[in-house]
């Protein structure tokens, strides 16, 4: 009997560091294995990807940032990738009016980008075919943090809708805060609503929602911790309630210790586990949530299968975890123990300068 196919994976990479741009891979549903099929480098440094749908037809569309000083986004038709073809560019590369976009998301017929270099969030309406039109809003963050080297200015690192779809949250590493906004679909305007202050110097990077929708886990980059927050979807308010290390204490001891920069949090579909990718320590941390989502417990940190895991992704089935190891140029996958949440290395594939993995 042949392997069962679980769909397609799309892998972003830094073309400026030898990456292939956007790579398409087949996913083996039985083993989690990725088999590279095609790639396209028509966009420079597509470091983060997202999947949405064309407003007119509902066809799947792949979106990519171009993490360059000019900053841009692109849309790709992926309906033909079932025949092992590379994604086809839709429309044109669209400027985001900000520098260094590192993350993007689709919400209410619009594409939003978090622009790290300029500390801003951009809104671009989507055309009927799914291609982004010219930006309708640029929301600039304000503030700074105590780390003079990394927090002299705002650095928006992530923007995403909450599970209700009524709010957009933007995580800013430079200001140690998470902003909550509303999007006016009629005008494409992003309106500030509230801001949650995190511990100064933590450097929040990305967040993940608990499947209940009532808790949020904000992973900090400048210190290896996760900040637990309560999320009030009715009021649009984020409340920090605790902070937990994502590495064991001995990871910081000894002559061989290296500084760690956590990159991505992932919550299991059943809400029992939280995993984080840790650059420097080159590991994946396992934290249990159980019946106390406000008190994560660190139980292990296992090797990520490479060097500098920039991204961590759970496959749609919740059985496999994928690490995009940027500096070693690989994507590793891990089988997840349903009872303990422990990842077991299952394989890897060479992907130069890999930066993210998503599924469609």
C-alpha positions as CSV (number, residue, x, y, z in Angstrom):
1,X,0.0,0.0,0.0
2,X,1.4,3.4,-0.9
3,X,1.9,6.3,1.5
4,X,-1.1,8.4,2.2
5,X,-0.8,12.0,1.0
6,X,-1.6,14.7,3.6
7,X,-1.4,17.7,1.2
8,X,1.2,20.3,0.5
9,X,3.7,22.2,2.5
10,X,5.1,25.6,1.5
11,X,8.5,26.6,2.9
12,X,9.8,30.1,2.9
13,X,13.5,30.9,2.8
14,X,16.0,33.8,2.6
15,X,17.1,34.2,-1.0
16,X,19.8,36.6,0.2
17,X,21.4,33.7,2.1
18,X,21.2,31.1,-0.6
19,X,17.6,30.1,-0.2
20,X,15.3,29.0,-3.1
21,X,12.5,31.4,-2.1
22,X,9.2,29.5,-1.8
23,X,9.5,25.7,-2.0
24,X,6.6,23.3,-2.5
25,X,6.8,19.9,-0.9
26,X,4.5,16.9,-0.8
27,X,3.6,15.7,2.7
28,X,3.4,11.9,3.5
29,X,0.5,11.5,5.9
30,X,2.0,8.3,7.3
31,X,5.5,9.4,8.1
32,X,5.3,13.2,8.1
33,X,8.1,13.2,5.4
34,X,8.5,16.1,3.1
35,X,9.4,15.6,-0.6
36,X,10.5,18.7,-2.4
37,X,8.6,19.2,-5.7
38,X,9.3,22.7,-7.0
39,X,10.3,26.2,-6.0
40,X,10.2,29.9,-7.1
41,X,12.4,32.8,-6.4
42,X,10.4,35.6,-7.9
43,X,10.1,37.2,-4.5
44,X,13.2,38.2,-2.5
45,X,13.5,36.9,1.0
46,X,9.9,35.4,1.4
47,X,10.6,34.7,5.1
48,X,7.0,34.3,6.2
49,X,4.0,32.8,4.4
50,X,0.2,32.6,5.0
51,X,-2.7,31.0,3.1
52,X,-5.9,32.7,2.4
53,X,-8.6,32.6,-0.3
54,X,-9.5,34.7,-3.3
55,X,-12.6,36.7,-2.4
56,X,-14.3,36.1,-5.7
57,X,-13.8,32.3,-6.1
58,X,-12.6,31.0,-2.8
59,X,-9.5,29.5,-4.5
60,X,-6.6,29.1,-2.1
61,X,-4.0,31.8,-2.3
62,X,-0.5,31.8,-0.9
63,X,0.8,35.1,0.5
64,X,4.4,36.0,1.2
65,X,6.3,38.9,2.7
66,X,9.5,40.2,1.1
67,X,11.6,40.9,4.1
68,X,13.7,43.6,2.5
69,X,14.4,47.2,3.4
70,X,11.8,48.3,0.8
71,X,9.2,45.8,2.2
72,X,6.6,44.2,0.0
73,X,4.1,41.3,-0.3
74,X,3.1,39.0,-3.0
75,X,0.2,36.6,-3.8
76,X,0.5,33.2,-5.5
77,X,-2.0,30.9,-7.1
78,X,-1.5,27.5,-5.6
79,X,-4.4,25.7,-7.2
80,X,-1.9,24.1,-9.7
81,X,0.5,22.7,-7.1
82,X,-1.4,19.4,-7.1
83,X,0.5,18.7,-10.3
84,X,3.8,19.5,-8.6
85,X,4.0,22.9,-10.1
86,X,5.5,26.0,-8.5
87,X,3.2,28.7,-7.2
88,X,2.2,31.2,-9.8
89,X,2.5,34.9,-9.0
90,X,-0.9,36.8,-9.1
91,X,-0.8,40.4,-10.0
92,X,2.3,42.3,-8.9
93,X,4.7,42.7,-6.0
94,X,3.0,45.2,-3.7
95,X,4.9,47.7,-1.4
96,X,3.8,47.7,2.2
97,X,5.2,51.2,2.9
98,X,7.3,49.8,5.7
99,X,10.7,48.1,6.0
100,X,11.5,44.5,6.9
101,X,8.0,42.9,7.0
102,X,8.4,39.7,9.1
103,X,4.8,38.4,9.4
104,X,1.5,38.6,7.6
105,X,-2.1,37.5,8.1
106,X,-5.4,37.6,6.2
107,X,-8.5,39.1,7.9
108,X,-11.9,40.3,6.5
109,X,-10.8,40.6,2.9
110,X,-7.5,42.3,3.8
111,X,-3.9,41.4,4.1
112,X,-1.9,42.7,7.0
113,X,1.8,42.8,7.5
114,X,4.0,43.4,10.7
115,X,6.9,45.5,9.6
116,X,9.9,44.9,12.0
117,X,12.2,47.5,10.6
118,X,9.8,50.4,10.6
119,X,7.7,49.3,13.6
120,X,4.4,49.5,11.8
121,X,1.4,47.4,10.6
122,X,0.2,47.7,7.0
123,X,-3.3,47.0,5.7
124,X,-3.8,46.0,2.0
125,X,-7.3,45.2,0.6
126,X,-7.5,42.0,-1.5
127,X,-8.8,42.1,-5.1
128,X,-11.3,39.5,-6.3
129,X,-8.5,37.2,-7.5
130,X,-6.8,37.4,-4.2
131,X,-4.0,39.8,-5.2
132,X,-3.3,42.7,-2.8
133,X,-4.1,46.2,-3.9
134,X,-2.4,49.3,-2.7
135,X,-2.1,49.9,1.1
136,X,-5.0,51.6,2.7
137,X,-3.6,52.1,6.2
138,X,-0.2,52.2,7.9
139,X,-0.3,52.2,11.7
140,X,2.9,53.2,13.2
141,X,3.8,51.9,16.7
142,X,5.4,54.2,19.3
143,X,7.7,53.5,22.2
144,X,10.9,51.8,23.2
145,X,12.4,49.3,25.7
146,X,15.5,49.1,27.9
147,X,17.6,47.0,25.6
148,X,19.5,49.8,23.7
149,X,20.7,47.5,21.0
150,X,17.3,46.0,20.1
151,X,14.6,48.2,21.6
152,X,15.6,51.8,20.7
153,X,12.5,51.9,18.4
154,X,9.3,50.0,17.8
155,X,9.7,46.6,16.0
156,X,6.4,45.0,15.1
157,X,7.1,41.3,14.6
158,X,3.7,39.7,14.3
159,X,0.1,40.6,13.4
160,X,-2.8,38.1,13.5
161,X,-6.6,38.0,14.2
162,X,-8.0,36.5,17.4
163,X,-10.2,33.4,17.1
164,X,-13.4,35.5,17.1
165,X,-12.2,37.4,14.1
166,X,-13.2,40.7,15.7
167,X,-9.7,41.8,16.8
168,X,-6.2,42.0,15.4
169,X,-3.2,41.7,17.8
170,X,0.2,43.0,16.9
171,X,3.3,42.0,18.9
172,X,6.1,44.6,19.2
173,X,9.5,43.4,20.3
174,X,10.8,47.0,20.6
175,X,8.1,48.3,22.9
176,X,7.5,45.2,25.1
177,X,3.8,45.3,24.3
178,X,0.9,43.7,22.4
179,X,-1.5,46.1,20.7
180,X,-5.1,45.2,20.0
181,X,-6.9,46.9,17.1
182,X,-10.0,46.7,15.0
183,X,-10.2,46.6,11.2
184,X,-12.8,48.5,9.4
185,X,-13.5,46.4,6.3
186,X,-15.2,49.2,4.4
187,X,-12.3,51.6,4.6
188,X,-9.3,49.3,5.3
189,X,-8.5,51.3,8.4
190,X,-6.8,49.8,11.5
191,X,-8.0,51.5,14.7
192,X,-6.1,51.1,18.0
193,X,-8.2,49.8,20.8
194,X,-5.9,48.7,23.7
195,X,-2.3,47.9,24.5
196,X,-1.0,45.3,27.0
197,X,2.4,46.1,28.6
198,X,4.7,43.1,29.2
199,X,7.8,43.0,31.4
200,X,10.4,45.6,30.2
201,X,13.2,44.0,28.3
202,X,11.4,40.7,27.5
203,X,11.2,41.5,23.8
204,X,7.9,39.8,22.8
205,X,8.2,38.2,19.3
206,X,5.2,36.0,18.5
207,X,2.1,34.7,20.3
208,X,-0.3,31.7,20.1
209,X,-3.8,31.3,21.3
210,X,-5.1,28.5,23.5
211,X,-7.8,26.6,21.6
212,X,-10.3,27.8,24.2
213,X,-9.7,31.3,23.0
214,X,-9.4,32.5,26.6
215,X,-5.6,32.5,27.0
216,X,-2.6,33.7,24.9
217,X,1.0,32.6,25.1
218,X,3.5,35.4,24.1
219,X,7.0,34.0,23.4
220,X,9.7,36.5,24.3
221,X,12.9,36.7,22.1
222,X,15.2,38.7,24.3
223,X,14.7,36.4,27.3
224,X,13.8,32.7,27.0
225,X,10.4,33.0,28.6
226,X,6.7,32.8,27.7
227,X,4.2,35.4,29.1
228,X,0.8,33.9,29.8
229,X,-2.1,36.3,29.2
230,X,-5.9,36.1,29.7
231,X,-7.8,37.2,26.6
232,X,-11.2,38.9,26.9
233,X,-12.6,38.6,23.4
234,X,-15.8,40.6,24.4
235,X,-13.8,43.6,25.6
236,X,-10.7,43.2,23.4
237,X,-8.4,43.2,26.4
238,X,-5.2,41.2,26.9
239,X,-4.0,40.8,30.5
240,X,-0.6,39.3,31.4
241,X,-0.9,37.0,34.4
242,X,2.5,35.2,34.6
243,X,5.8,34.3,33.0
244,X,7.4,30.9,32.6
245,X,11.0,29.9,31.5
246,X,11.2,27.9,28.3
247,X,14.6,26.5,29.1
248,X,16.0,24.6,32.1
249,X,18.1,26.7,34.5
250,X,21.3,24.8,33.6
251,X,21.0,26.0,29.9
252,X,22.4,29.3,31.0
253,X,25.3,27.9,33.0
254,X,28.9,26.9,32.1
255,X,31.5,28.1,29.6
256,X,29.6,26.6,26.7
257,X,26.3,28.3,27.3
258,X,25.0,30.5,24.5
259,X,22.4,33.2,24.5
260,X,19.1,31.9,23.3
261,X,16.5,33.8,21.2
262,X,13.2,31.9,21.2
263,X,11.3,32.3,17.9
264,X,7.9,30.6,17.7
265,X,5.2,29.2,20.1
266,X,2.8,26.4,19.1
267,X,-0.2,25.1,21.1
268,X,-1.5,21.6,20.6
269,X,-5.0,21.2,19.1
270,X,-6.3,19.8,22.4
271,X,-4.7,22.6,24.5
272,X,-2.6,20.2,26.6
273,X,0.9,21.2,25.4
274,X,2.9,24.3,24.4
275,X,6.1,23.9,22.3
276,X,8.6,26.7,21.6
277,X,11.5,26.9,19.2
278,X,14.7,28.2,20.7
279,X,17.5,29.6,18.5
280,X,21.0,29.4,20.1
281,X,20.1,26.6,22.3
282,X,18.8,24.9,19.1
283,X,16.0,23.1,20.8
284,X,12.3,22.6,21.0
285,X,10.8,23.0,24.5
286,X,7.9,21.0,25.8
287,X,5.6,22.6,28.3
288,X,2.5,21.0,29.7
289,X,-0.8,23.0,30.1
290,X,-3.2,20.4,31.2
291,X,-6.1,21.8,33.2
292,X,-4.1,24.9,34.3
293,X,-3.5,26.9,31.1
294,X,-2.3,29.8,33.2
295,X,0.6,27.8,34.7
296,X,2.7,26.1,32.0
297,X,5.2,23.6,33.3
298,X,8.5,23.1,31.4
299,X,9.2,19.3,31.2
300,X,11.9,19.0,28.5
301,X,13.9,20.6,25.8
302,X,14.9,18.4,22.9
303,X,17.2,19.0,19.9
304,X,15.6,20.8,16.9
305,X,17.5,18.6,14.4
306,X,19.5,21.6,13.1
307,X,20.8,25.0,13.8
308,X,18.8,28.2,14.5
309,X,15.1,27.1,14.4
310,X,13.4,30.2,13.1
311,X,9.9,28.7,12.9
312,X,7.9,25.8,14.4
313,X,4.7,24.5,12.9
314,X,2.1,21.9,13.7
315,X,0.7,20.0,10.8
316,X,-3.1,20.0,10.3
317,X,-3.6,16.6,12.0
318,X,-1.7,17.6,15.1
319,X,0.6,14.5,14.8
320,X,3.7,16.2,13.4
321,X,5.8,19.1,14.4
322,X,8.1,20.9,11.9
323,X,11.2,23.1,12.6
324,X,12.6,25.4,10.0
325,X,16.3,25.5,10.8
326,X,17.6,28.6,9.1
327,X,21.4,28.4,9.6
328,X,21.7,24.7,9.0
329,X,19.5,24.9,6.0
330,X,17.0,22.2,6.8
331,X,13.4,21.4,7.8
332,X,13.1,18.7,10.5
333,X,10.0,16.9,11.5
334,X,9.0,15.2,14.7
335,X,6.4,12.6,15.7
336,X,4.4,13.8,18.7
337,X,3.5,11.5,21.6
338,X,-0.2,12.1,22.2
339,X,0.1,11.4,25.9
340,X,3.3,13.3,26.8
341,X,3.7,15.8,24.0
342,X,7.3,14.7,23.5
343,X,8.7,15.1,20.0
344,X,10.7,12.3,18.5
345,X,12.9,13.1,15.5
346,X,11.5,11.4,12.4
347,X,13.4,13.0,9.5
348,X,14.6,16.1,7.7
349,X,15.1,17.6,4.3
350,X,17.6,20.1,3.0
351,X,16.1,23.6,2.5
352,X,18.8,26.3,2.4
353,X,18.1,29.3,4.7
354,X,14.7,27.9,5.7
355,X,12.5,30.4,7.6
356,X,8.9,29.1,7.9
357,X,6.7,26.1,7.0
358,X,2.9,26.2,6.4
359,X,0.4,23.7,5.1
360,X,-2.5,23.9,2.6
